[in-house]
Amino acid sequence: MLVFGRQIIFSNLLVMLLLFLMINSVSAQNIVRDEKYEWEKIIPLVTKKSEIEKLYGKSIFDFENGVSFVYQTKFGKLGIRYKGKNDLTNNLCKWKIEPDTVISYRVSLSENILVSKFKYDSNLFEKEFGHEGDFSYGNNEIGLTFFGYFSDTKEEWISTIYYYPTLADEKSKCKK
């Protein structure tokens, strides 16, 4: 009976340990809280320029020989870099995607967001401090870096968010 009781206790502990590991694994992968920001409809290496223009209209500015464009939106300025017909020679990666597909984009917010209210868990990002009281949080695994500043009350405010291909995308869709 004693051996059988230990097996039950061991089995229960094992099940609890597995559940604990699964929950922690899921929460680590779920860097994101539930809601989506409007601009997150844009997915690097997937979204096409025609889809962007349906959402935000024509760009207000373009540069780099027609591969980078700026759009005015209700949430701020949206800077998007597309794959051009020919890859630029200074790129480290020749993306295996169709021309006019979003490579990366930057959201310059018209209303800044508190880091504590941002939908991502900032503990899962690498943090760097700048010279002028600014900072960045980056996570290359998910392809996201956000930049901001400290207020007079030491609160962290996000002013710019940058989305780019993930590390997995680089491995699968990048020809160096």
Secondary structure, DSSP 8 states (H G I E B T S, - for coil): -HHHHHHHHHHHHHHHHHHHHHHHHHHHH--B-S---GGGG--TTT-BHHHHHHHH-S-SEEETTTTEEEEEETTEEEEEEE--SS--TT-S-EESS-TTBEEEEEEEEEEEEEGGGSSB-GGGSEEEE-TTSEEEEEETTTTEEEEEEE-TT--EEEEEEEE---HHHHHHHEE-
